[in-house]
């Protein structure tokens, strides 16, 4: 038997002065989506989204009249960001879809709260609450949320055809909020509509996939995606789901989860991932360094410090999580606190010793390599002597 929605829920953030100021300026607004969903189940609320029947021009006018900063961040879909006392809140006009193409929607404004709810993806995302915590649940999302049922609003295939990214959102939400097996009608619709993923931008897929991988345990949903053939559309093979599963267990032990590390464990080389997911340069470099580092199964702490100096902290920590040598947890704790030293010599030191042109860089790199292999124990005077010897030998 489904649990009936309460008349009121606790919304501590609604009492914040900045939030109250926006509500006072706009009048009829309700919190919607994640802020309400997470409040119901007692999770921390980070982003505040509001819905209102007021059109964006009126929203902007009222906010500015009240001395509140109004930023037109998404006017094409009816969204204005209100910034009040260092709290940013997205305020979106109630909408209905006029046309959809699987990637974008043409919308029209409405004053009907139920019509706005009907265009959303999952029932648990169509929960609204006013400033006093009065709950409005037109799609019966509350019992689904409490039961851990991620269920599409209306016909699942229709919802997916409106925006194929909803396939990935389904698995992401099930990883974060679901309990037990996935809804069979949703799985059938995801399998049938997966061809639409080919038309989505790599950036949208990347963002959604990383949110899924950041879940406490994404592995069950990743396995379902693989079984349905969805994962192979997104990521280069070979897919190493068992490696991902082992990594997630290790991260739980260390209480350190990381989506990018999980992506490196799961999928193919960074050079291919860049094309599939449009990774940033920093993301690409980290995954490439992690995948290219030799096993640290038998590396001592001094060697690991040298690797951190050369490749950065994250790839080495990632490698420790993946290889898990005997004392991996202790090493991660110690190395995470280590401060990378600054090489004491500069180009002018080499020039004073008579080195010129390319020999300057070569000499400094030679001495820096010796310094690194000594676990950074030599001081500046010792390194200058080594550089002088190199200059004389050259």
Helices and strands as residue ranges (DSSP letters): G 12-15, H 17-26, E 29-32, H 34-40, E 48-52, H 56-65, E 69-74, G 75-77, E 79-84, E 87-93, E 95-100, E 105-109, H 113-118, G 123-125, E 128-129, E 135-136, H 141-147, H 156-162, H 165-177, H 184-193, G 194-199, H 202-213, H 219-227, H 231-234, H 241-254, H 259-266, H 270-277, H 281-292, H 301-311, H 313-323, H 328-337, H 347-352, H 358-373, H 380-393
